[in-house]
Amino acid sequence: MLALRKPSLFVLILACAAISSAQVAGTPGPALPIPDQTNVRHDAPLNPALPTIFIVGDSTARNGADLGWGDHFAHYFDTTKVNIANRAIAGRSARSYMNEGAWDKVTAELKPGDYVLLQWGHNDGGGPLTPDFKARGEGKGVGEESVDIPIAKPFTVGPLAGKTTETVHTYGWYNRKYIADARAKGAIPMLLTVTVRNIWPVGADGKPHIERDMGYRDFDMQIAAAEKMPLIDMATVAADKFEMLGVPTVALLFPIDHTHTSPVGAEMNAQSVVTALKTANSPLVQYLAPVIGPTK
């Protein structure tokens, strides 16, 4: 299917810059609604004759209507050749997505020849490994260390259903399990770096530079190397774009907080994922839709 692209990056930059200039000049910009972080889902049926690209992650990929990059991903692909299934859920970490049974649902859909894009990092810190803090935190690192903790709120579905104790593993352990499970179903897993936040620490040159890592980049690189798979580095692509735009304009793309974008920001993040897939020579490139019109 020939799919028309949404506005190019150049058009988006011009639009954001115009809004930014108007605000600097004292003219109020357009009202930016702050939507609830909901998980209202409408998953279109998948064509069983086609391979499917599953997106598994957190609210930066799926958050309300059109606020996650996963909701802006399908139009880059020829959907007569591949399904796009956004299965990300707001507020989840690699640990909680698995524990709540969401991953079981994805694996039930997986078939040989499918693909799984895995992206974590925003909710995986969680402090000490305790039953509280939404049961999201994991052990730092990629090793086999684990700790047993009591389950504060009983699970009714998923791998912990009926259990009173949970074994909490490291970030690397959970990702390796996602990768192994996907491969066991004949699917091809891919690990993405984290979605960039609107945080600008001052660099060694005395100038602000957007945050490119939340402490998981090295872990992602180690996991990808050990599993002999390319790392899809969308964080670097997105960060380079945001630095080109500058602090005032990028702020317009994050009307909710420093983590969640507007639909325009989500579109830019989707573009960054596609660019990173191309850079990594991902097999998904074969399914990209033909480009109609300017793309720069």
C-alpha positions in Angstrom: 0.0 0.0 0.0 1.4 3.4 -0.9 1.1 5.5 2.2 1.4 9.2 2.3 3.8 10.4 4.9 2.6 12.6 7.7 4.4 16.1 7.8 8.1 15.8 7.2 10.6 16.6 9.9 11.3 19.9 8.2 7.6 20.9 8.2 7.4 20.0 11.9 10.4 22.0 12.7 9.0 25.1 10.9 5.7 24.7 12.7 7.3 24.4 16.1 9.7 27.3 15.5 6.7 29.5 14.4 4.9 28.7 17.6 8.0 29.3 19.6 8.6 32.7 18.0 5.0 33.8 18.6 5.3 32.9 22.3 8.6 34.7 22.6 7.0 37.8 21.0 4.3 37.7 23.6 1.5 36.2 21.5 -0.2 33.3 23.3 0.4 30.0 21.6 -2.3 27.4 21.0 -3.8 25.7 24.1 -2.2 22.4 24.6 -4.5 19.9 26.3 -3.0 17.6 29.0 -4.7 14.3 28.5 -4.9 11.6 31.1 -2.4 8.8 30.9 -4.9 6.2 29.9 -4.7 2.7 28.4 -7.8 2.8 26.2 -7.0 0.2 23.7 -8.4 -0.4 20.2 -6.3 -3.2 18.6 -7.3 -3.8 15.0 -7.5 -7.5 13.9 -4.2 -8.7 12.5 -4.0 -10.3 9.1 -2.8 -13.8 9.9 -1.2 -14.1 6.4 1.2 -11.3 7.1 4.2 -11.0 9.5 3.6 -8.6 12.4 5.8 -6.0 14.1 4.8 -6.0 17.8 5.8 -2.9 19.9 6.3 -3.8 23.5 7.1 -1.0 25.9 5.8 1.8 28.1 3.8 5.1 27.8 6.4 6.7 25.5 5.2 4.2 22.9 1.6 4.1 23.8 -0.2 6.7 26.0 -3.7 7.9 25.3 -4.6 8.9 21.8 -1.6 9.5 19.5 0.8 10.5 22.3 3.1 7.5 22.0 5.4 6.9 19.0 3.9 3.5 18.4 0.7 5.1 17.3 2.6 7.0 14.6 4.5 4.0 13.3 2.3 2.2 10.9 2.1 4.8 8.2 5.8 4.3 7.6 5.2 0.8 6.5 3.4 -1.0 3.6 0.6 -2.5 5.6 -0.3 -4.8 2.7 2.9 -6.6 3.6 3.2 -6.3 7.4 0.9 -5.7 10.4 1.8 -3.1 13.0 0.6 -4.1 16.5 1.3 -1.6 19.3 1.1 -3.5 22.5 3.0 -1.0 24.8 1.2 -0.1 28.1 1.7 3.1 30.0 3.5 2.9 33.3 5.0 -0.5 32.8 8.6 -1.7 33.2 10.2 -4.9 31.8 9.3 -6.5 35.1 5.7 -5.4 35.5 4.7 -5.9 31.9 5.7 -9.5 32.2 4.3 -10.0 35.7 0.9 -8.7 34.8 0.5 -11.2 32.0 0.8 -8.6 29.2 3.7 -10.5 27.7 1.8 -13.8 27.8 -0.8 -12.2 25.6 1.8 -11.0 23.1 3.5 -14.4 23.0 0.0 -16.0 22.3 -0.2 -13.8 19.2 3.4 -14.4 18.0 4.1 -16.6 15.1 7.2 -17.5 13.1 8.4 -14.6 11.0 7.0 -11.9 13.3 9.1 -9.1 14.9 9.2 -7.7 18.5 10.5 -4.2 19.3 11.4 -4.0 23.0 11.9 -0.7 24.7 12.3 -0.1 28.4 14.0 2.3 30.8 11.5 4.9 32.0 9.9 2.8 34.8 12.6 0.2 35.5 14.4 2.1 38.3 11.9 1.9 41.1 14.4 2.1 44.0 14.8 -0.8 46.3 13.4 -4.2 45.3 10.4 -4.0 47.5 6.7 -4.9 46.9 5.7 -1.2 46.7 6.2 1.4 44.0 3.9 -0.4 41.6 6.2 -3.4 41.6 8.2 -2.0 38.7 11.8 -1.8 39.9 14.4 -4.3 38.9 17.9 -5.2 39.9 20.5 -2.9 38.2 22.7 -4.6 35.7 22.5 -7.6 33.4 23.5 -10.4 35.7 21.7 -13.4 37.2 21.3 -11.8 40.7 17.9 -12.0 42.2 16.0 -11.5 45.4 12.8 -13.0 46.7 10.2 -10.6 48.1 6.6 -11.0 49.3 3.9 -10.0 46.9 2.0 -7.1 48.3 -1.1 -7.3 46.0 -2.0 -10.8 44.7 -1.9 -11.4 41.0 -4.9 -13.1 39.3 -3.3 -13.4 35.9 0.2 -13.8 34.6 3.2 -15.9 35.8 2.7 -14.8 39.4 -1.0 -15.7 39.7 -1.7 -17.4 43.0 1.8 -16.9 44.3 2.8 -15.1 47.5 6.5 -14.6 46.7 8.1 -13.0 43.7 11.7 -13.5 42.5 12.9 -10.1 41.3 15.6 -10.3 38.7 17.9 -7.8 36.9 17.0 -5.6 34.0 19.2 -7.8 31.8 17.4 -11.0 33.0 14.0 -9.7 32.0 15.2 -8.5 28.6 16.9 -11.8 27.9 13.7 -13.6 28.7 11.7 -11.4 26.3 14.3 -12.2 23.6 14.4 -16.0 24.4 10.6 -16.2 24.4 10.2 -14.3 21.1 12.9 -16.5 19.5 11.2 -19.7 20.8 8.1 -18.6 18.9 10.1 -18.1 15.7 10.0 -14.3 16.0 12.8 -11.8 15.7 13.3 -9.6 18.8 15.0 -6.1 18.6 16.1 -4.0 21.5 15.6 -0.2 21.3 17.4 2.5 23.4 15.1 4.6 25.6 12.8 7.4 24.4 14.5 10.7 25.1 13.2 13.0 27.8 13.1 16.8 27.8 15.9 17.2 30.3 19.0 19.4 29.4 22.0 19.0 31.7 24.9 21.4 31.2 27.8 19.7 29.4 31.5 20.1 29.7 31.3 22.9 27.2 29.1 24.9 29.5 26.1 24.5 27.2 22.9 22.5 27.8 22.6 19.2 26.0 19.6 17.0 26.0 19.7 13.8 28.1 20.6 10.8 26.0 20.6 8.0 28.6 18.7 7.2 31.8 21.3 4.7 33.0 20.3 1.8 30.8 22.3 2.4 27.6 25.3 0.3 28.7 23.0 -2.5 29.8 21.2 -2.4 26.4 24.5 -2.5 24.6 25.7 -5.5 26.7 22.4 -7.4 26.2 22.5 -6.8 22.4 26.1 -7.9 22.2 25.5 -11.0 24.2 22.4 -11.9 22.3 24.1 -11.2 18.9 21.5 -8.7 17.9 21.8 -5.1 16.7 20.8 -2.3 19.1 18.3 0.0 17.6 19.6 3.3 18.8 16.6 5.6 18.5 17.8 7.7 21.5 20.8 9.1 19.6 18.7 9.9 16.5 16.0 11.7 18.6 18.5 13.5 20.7 20.4 14.8 17.7 17.1 16.2 16.3 16.0 17.8 19.5 19.4 19.5 19.9 19.1 20.9 16.4 15.7 22.4 17.4 16.9 23.8 20.7 15.5 24.1 24.2 12.5 26.5 23.6 11.2 24.6 20.6 11.6 21.2 22.1 9.7 22.4 25.2 6.6 22.7 22.9 6.8 19.1 22.1 6.5 18.1 25.8 3.3 19.8 27.0 2.6 17.2 29.7 5.9 16.7 31.5 9.5 16.0 30.6 8.7 12.5 29.5 5.5 12.5 27.4 5.3 14.3 24.1 2.5 15.8 22.1 1.3 14.0 19.0 3.9 16.0 17.0 6.6 14.9 19.3 5.4 11.3 19.1 5.5 11.6 15.3 9.1 12.8 15.5 10.0 9.9 17.8 8.4 7.4 15.3 10.6 8.9 12.6 13.6 8.4 14.9 12.8 4.8 15.3 12.5 4.3 11.5 15.9 6.1 11.0 17.5 3.9 13.7 16.1 0.8 12.1 17.7 1.8 8.8 21.0 2.6 10.4 21.0 -0.8 12.1 20.3 -2.5 8.7 17.2 -4.0 10.3 15.1 -6.5 8.2 12.1 -4.3 8.9 13.4 -1.9 6.2 12.1 -4.3 3.6 8.5 -3.4 4.7 8.8 0.4 4.6 6.2 2.1 2.4 7.4 3.9 -0.8 7.9 7.5 -0.1 5.6 10.0 -1.9 6.7 13.6 -1.9 9.6 15.3 0.0 10.9 13.6 3.2 13.5 16.1 4.3 
